[in-house]
Each structure stands twice: as C-alpha cells, then as structure tokens.
Amino acid sequence: MANSQRVLSLYDLPLWDSMERQKMALPRCSHCERFRYPPGPICAECNSMDYEWTEISGEGTILSWVVFHRQYFEDFPQPYNVIAVRLAEGPIVVSNLVGEEPQGSWIDRPVSITYRRHLDRTQHAFKLKAPDTNS
C-alpha cells in the first residue's frame, strides 16, 4: 500500500499553487466565463482555449457522500469520508468533510472550503456552514 499522489501537469500546477496560498483558483473561460475543473486546455462549454485563473468563493453544496471503512492508501486511515461538492461557481470537486459530521443525509448541506496540510502539500477540504440564524 502506498500514499496517495497528486496530479502534477502543466494545467494542474496553478491549482496546487493557489491551494498553497489557501486561495483556491480555477481556470475561467474568457469567452463564456465557465470555470474549468479539472483544469484543462479547452472549455467544455464553448471550446475556447482562452482562460484566466480566478479565485473561487469556496462556497458549495454537498451532492454526494460516502464513508469508507476500508483503507486504500496509507495516508487515509479508515474510516474516512469523501464528498462531491458543487461549487457556487458550478464545477463539482471531490474532497473530504472535516469537523463534525452531520446526522442523517449529507445531501444539500451547505459547505465552505478550508485547507489542511497533507503529507508535503496543502489540500482543500470542506466544513459544514453554520445554520442561518436570521430565518
């Protein structure tokens, strides 16, 4: 069993650099303004190759979740959770929920990004947003 490895390509390096600064950025199409995730050379919406790295809000909603009870990597001891989050900007990212886990379903729970050190890198994770008490 080995540790998990990050993807490092020409298009991923700015993403990892932004997470080191704890201000995650994604490529945003210069024509249709859609965010790209995972980062890549061509916009999936309009096929433009023009983009600019733009900081995201870090807000999102849980679309799916699972708790693994089997260890697949040495650096992720079980049990651990994995969540799919739709960012406010549109893309879906896969991450972990840190902090207190909700009771029942996690679907549609609002989350905000946080950062944590993992091995030799900073990674994104998400935490539950506090309930709105103004309702």
Stockholm file with secondary structure:
# STOCKHOLM 1.0

chainA/1-135         MANSQRVLSLYDLPLWDSMERQKMALPRCSHCERFRYPPGPICAECNSMDYEWTEISGEGTILSWVVFHRQYFEDFPQPYNVIAVRLAEGPIVVSNLVGEEPQGSWIDRPVSITYRRHLDRTQHAFKLKAPDTNS
#=GR chainA/1-135 SS CCCCCCCCCTTTHHHHHHHHTTCCEEEEETTTCCBCSSCCSSCTTTCCCCEEEEECCCEEEEEEEEEECSCCSTTSCSSEEEEEEEETTSCEEEECBCSSCCSSCCTTCEEEEEEEEETTEEEEEEEECCCCTTC
#=GC SS_cons         CCCCCCCCCTTTHHHHHHHHTTCCEEEEETTTCCBCSSCCSSCTTTCCCCEEEEECCCEEEEEEEEEECSCCSTTSCSSEEEEEEEETTSCEEEECBCSSCCSSCCTTCEEEEEEEEETTEEEEEEEECCCCTTC
//
